[in-house]
Amino acid sequence: MNPQPLATSHQPLFCIIVAGGSGSRMKSDVPKQFLLLNGKPILQHTIERFLAYSPNLRIILVLPARDMNRWTELCDQHNFYPPIQTVIGGASRFQSVRNGLKKISAKEGLVAVHDGVRPMITTDVIGAGFDTAAEQGSAVTCVAVKDSVRVVEPDGTSKAVDRSQYRLMQTPQTFRLSDFRQAFTVEEQPFFTDCASVMEFAGYAITLVEGTYENIKITTPEDLHWAESVLAGRGV
C-alpha cells in the first residue's frame, strides 16, 4: 500500500464510485461492472484499488436500484465485505454523483469520482489526484492522444488538428469537497459528460494530471480480454 501524500494526510478523503452501466456492448445480460475479471467482479477490483491506496478512504458506491440485490449476492459469493456505503443512483451520471455526494456530511475534504469499470487504476494515480486537488482544488486524470486527429465540419469535410493540444479524459476526477458541493447545485445540462464539465460550468478551474493508458473503461469483450492479460502480467 502506498502512503498517503503529505498534502492530503490531514484531510478527510472520499471517493464516489459510479457503476450504472449495462452489458449491451459486452453482448451480455450481466451489467459490465459485475462481469468476472480474473475470477472477481470488475467492480470488486476497482474498490480494492482504492482501499489499497488508503483503508481510511471513505467510499460511496452508487448503483442502480435494480442492481442492489445482485451486488449483495456477488459480495456473498466472493466473501467481499468492504467498508463502503451503497447508494441508489439517478437517471443520469450527474444525478448519480449528486446522490453519492449527499451522503457526505463533512464540510471540508477531498472527493474523487471514479468509474466502477476502470479497475486498472493504480494507487499512484489515485494519490496524484488527491495530492494535486489538495493544492490546486481539482485534479482530472487524462492521457495524451496518440493517434492523428481530424475534426469533422458540419458540411462533412474534415481537417487535421494538432493532437498535442488534446487530452482524453479518464477518472478519477478529484476535487476540493466544498467546491464540488457548490458546483453540483447547478441545474443539469445536456453537455455534462463528466464531473470536470460540471465544475467548469460552475466557474471552477480544471487542473489536469497524467493518467495511464492502462486505465481503460472496460466496455467491450476485447477490453475485458486485454485487462485479463495486464492483470496476469501484474501477478494479480
C-alpha positions as CSV (number, residue, x, y, z in Angstrom):
1,M,0.0,0.0,0.0
2,N,1.3,3.4,-0.9
3,P,1.4,6.0,1.9
4,Q,-1.0,8.9,1.6
5,P,0.7,12.1,0.1
6,L,1.6,14.6,2.7
7,A,-0.7,17.3,1.3
8,T,-3.7,15.1,1.9
9,S,-2.7,13.3,5.1
10,H,-4.7,15.8,7.3
11,Q,-7.8,16.0,5.2
12,P,-10.8,13.6,5.1
13,L,-10.7,11.7,1.8
14,F,-13.8,10.5,-0.1
15,C,-14.4,8.5,-3.2
16,I,-17.7,8.2,-5.2
17,I,-17.6,5.2,-7.4
18,V,-20.3,5.3,-10.1
19,A,-21.4,1.9,-11.5
20,G,-24.5,2.2,-13.6
21,G,-23.6,0.6,-16.8
22,S,-25.3,-2.2,-18.7
23,G,-23.9,-5.2,-20.5
24,S,-25.2,-4.2,-24.0
25,R,-21.8,-3.5,-25.7
26,M,-20.4,-6.6,-23.9
27,K,-23.2,-8.7,-25.5
28,S,-24.1,-9.8,-22.0
29,D,-27.2,-9.8,-19.9
30,V,-25.0,-9.1,-16.9
31,P,-24.1,-5.4,-16.2
32,K,-20.5,-5.0,-17.1
33,Q,-19.4,-3.9,-13.6
34,F,-20.4,-7.4,-12.4
35,L,-18.6,-9.4,-15.1
36,L,-15.8,-11.5,-13.8
37,L,-12.2,-10.4,-14.4
38,N,-9.6,-13.0,-13.3
39,G,-12.2,-14.6,-11.1
40,K,-13.6,-11.5,-9.4
41,P,-16.2,-8.9,-10.4
42,I,-14.8,-5.9,-12.2
43,L,-16.3,-3.7,-9.5
44,Q,-14.5,-5.6,-6.8
45,H,-11.2,-5.0,-8.4
46,T,-12.0,-1.2,-8.6
47,I,-12.9,-0.9,-5.0
48,E,-9.9,-2.9,-3.9
49,R,-7.6,-0.5,-5.7
50,F,-8.9,2.5,-3.7
51,L,-8.8,0.6,-0.4
52,A,-5.2,-0.3,-1.3
53,Y,-4.4,3.4,-1.5
54,S,-5.9,4.0,1.9
55,P,-8.1,1.9,4.2
56,N,-9.3,5.2,5.7
57,L,-10.7,6.4,2.4
58,R,-14.5,6.6,2.7
59,I,-16.1,5.0,-0.4
60,I,-19.6,5.6,-1.6
61,L,-20.7,3.2,-4.2
62,V,-23.6,4.4,-6.5
63,L,-25.6,1.6,-8.2
64,P,-29.0,1.4,-9.9
65,A,-31.8,0.2,-7.7
66,R,-32.2,-2.9,-9.9
67,D,-28.6,-4.0,-9.2
68,M,-28.5,-3.7,-5.4
69,N,-29.5,-7.3,-4.8
70,R,-27.2,-8.7,-7.4
71,W,-24.3,-6.8,-5.9
72,T,-25.1,-8.2,-2.4
73,E,-25.2,-11.7,-3.8
74,L,-21.8,-11.2,-5.5
75,C,-20.3,-9.9,-2.3
76,D,-21.5,-13.0,-0.6
77,Q,-20.2,-15.3,-3.3
78,H,-16.8,-13.7,-3.2
79,N,-16.6,-13.2,0.5
80,F,-16.2,-9.5,-0.2
81,Y,-17.5,-7.1,2.5
82,P,-15.7,-3.8,2.0
83,P,-16.3,-0.9,4.5
84,I,-18.3,1.2,2.0
85,Q,-21.7,2.8,1.7
86,T,-24.0,1.9,-1.1
87,V,-26.4,4.5,-2.6
88,I,-29.1,4.2,-5.3
89,G,-28.2,6.2,-8.4
90,G,-30.3,8.6,-10.5
91,A,-31.4,8.8,-14.1
92,S,-28.1,10.3,-15.3
93,R,-24.5,10.3,-14.2
94,F,-24.9,13.9,-12.9
95,Q,-27.8,12.8,-10.7
96,S,-26.0,9.6,-9.6
97,V,-22.9,11.6,-8.5
98,R,-25.1,14.1,-6.7
99,N,-26.9,11.2,-4.9
100,G,-23.5,10.0,-3.7
101,L,-22.4,13.5,-2.7
102,K,-25.4,13.8,-0.5
103,K,-24.1,11.0,1.7
104,I,-21.0,13.1,2.6
105,S,-21.8,15.2,5.6
106,A,-18.2,16.7,6.0
107,K,-17.8,20.3,5.1
108,E,-14.2,20.1,4.1
109,G,-12.0,17.4,2.5
110,L,-11.3,16.0,-0.9
111,V,-13.6,13.8,-3.1
112,A,-12.6,11.7,-6.1
113,V,-15.2,10.4,-8.6
114,H,-14.3,7.2,-10.4
115,D,-15.9,4.8,-12.9
116,G,-16.7,1.4,-11.5
117,V,-15.5,-0.2,-14.7
118,R,-12.0,1.3,-14.6
119,P,-10.3,-1.5,-12.4
120,M,-6.9,-0.9,-13.8
121,I,-6.4,2.3,-11.9
122,T,-3.1,2.5,-9.8
123,T,-2.6,3.8,-6.3
124,D,0.0,6.2,-7.7
125,V,-2.6,7.8,-10.0
126,I,-5.1,7.9,-7.1
127,G,-2.6,9.6,-4.9
128,A,-1.5,12.1,-7.5
129,G,-5.2,13.1,-7.9
130,F,-5.7,13.7,-4.2
131,D,-2.4,15.5,-3.8
132,T,-2.9,17.8,-6.7
133,A,-6.5,18.6,-5.7
134,A,-5.3,19.5,-2.2
135,E,-3.0,22.1,-3.7
136,Q,-4.9,23.2,-6.8
137,G,-8.6,22.5,-6.0
138,S,-9.0,20.0,-8.8
139,A,-7.2,17.1,-10.5
140,V,-8.7,15.5,-13.6
141,T,-6.9,12.4,-14.9
142,C,-6.1,12.3,-18.6
143,V,-3.8,10.9,-21.2
144,A,-2.3,12.4,-24.4
145,V,-3.8,11.5,-27.7
146,K,-1.5,9.1,-29.5
147,D,-3.3,8.9,-32.9
148,S,-3.7,11.5,-35.5
149,V,-6.9,13.6,-35.1
150,R,-9.2,15.2,-37.6
151,V,-12.2,17.4,-36.8
152,V,-15.3,16.9,-39.0
153,E,-17.0,20.1,-40.1
154,P,-20.8,20.5,-40.4
155,D,-20.6,20.2,-44.2
156,G,-18.9,16.8,-43.9
157,T,-15.4,17.9,-44.7
158,S,-12.6,17.3,-42.2
159,K,-9.3,18.9,-41.4
160,A,-6.3,17.8,-39.3
161,V,-5.7,19.3,-35.9
162,D,-2.7,19.4,-33.6
163,R,-3.1,16.3,-31.4
164,S,-0.7,17.8,-28.8
165,Q,-3.4,20.2,-27.8
166,Y,-5.9,17.4,-26.9
167,R,-6.3,15.1,-24.0
168,L,-8.5,12.1,-23.4
169,M,-10.3,12.3,-20.1
170,Q,-10.3,9.5,-17.5
171,T,-11.2,9.0,-13.9
172,P,-10.6,9.5,-11.0
173,Q,-11.5,13.2,-11.2
174,T,-10.7,14.7,-7.8
175,F,-11.8,18.0,-6.3
176,R,-12.0,20.1,-3.1
177,L,-15.1,19.0,-1.4
178,S,-16.6,22.4,-0.7
179,D,-16.1,23.5,-4.4
180,F,-17.6,20.2,-5.6
181,R,-20.7,20.5,-3.5
182,Q,-21.3,24.1,-4.7
183,A,-20.8,23.1,-8.3
184,F,-23.5,20.3,-8.0
185,T,-26.1,22.9,-7.0
186,V,-26.3,24.0,-10.7
187,E,-29.1,22.8,-13.0
188,E,-28.1,19.7,-15.0
189,Q,-27.0,20.5,-18.6
190,P,-27.0,18.1,-21.6
191,F,-23.3,18.6,-22.1
192,F,-22.3,17.3,-18.7
193,T,-20.3,14.3,-19.7
194,D,-18.1,14.1,-16.6
195,C,-17.5,15.9,-13.3
196,A,-15.0,18.2,-14.9
197,S,-17.6,19.6,-17.2
198,V,-19.9,20.3,-14.2
199,M,-17.1,22.1,-12.3
200,E,-16.1,24.1,-15.4
201,F,-19.7,25.2,-16.0
202,A,-19.9,26.3,-12.3
203,G,-16.9,28.5,-12.8
204,Y,-14.1,26.4,-11.3
205,A,-10.7,25.9,-13.0
206,I,-9.6,22.5,-14.1
207,T,-6.2,21.1,-13.4
208,L,-5.1,18.1,-15.5
209,V,-3.0,15.2,-14.1
210,E,-1.4,12.5,-16.0
211,G,-3.0,9.1,-16.0
212,T,-2.0,5.8,-17.7
213,Y,-3.1,4.2,-20.9
214,E,-3.9,1.0,-19.0
215,N,-6.6,2.8,-17.0
216,I,-9.3,2.0,-19.6
217,K,-13.0,1.9,-19.2
218,I,-14.0,-1.7,-19.8
219,T,-16.8,-1.5,-22.3
220,T,-16.3,-4.4,-24.9
221,P,-15.3,-8.0,-24.7
222,E,-11.9,-7.0,-26.2
223,D,-11.4,-4.6,-23.3
224,L,-12.0,-7.4,-20.8
225,H,-9.6,-9.8,-22.5
226,W,-6.9,-7.1,-22.6
227,A,-7.5,-6.3,-18.9
228,E,-7.1,-10.0,-18.0
229,S,-3.7,-10.1,-19.8
230,V,-2.5,-7.0,-18.0
231,L,-3.6,-8.2,-14.6
232,A,-1.9,-11.6,-15.3
233,G,1.3,-9.7,-16.0
234,R,1.0,-7.8,-12.7
235,G,0.5,-11.1,-10.9
236,V,-3.0,-10.1,-9.7
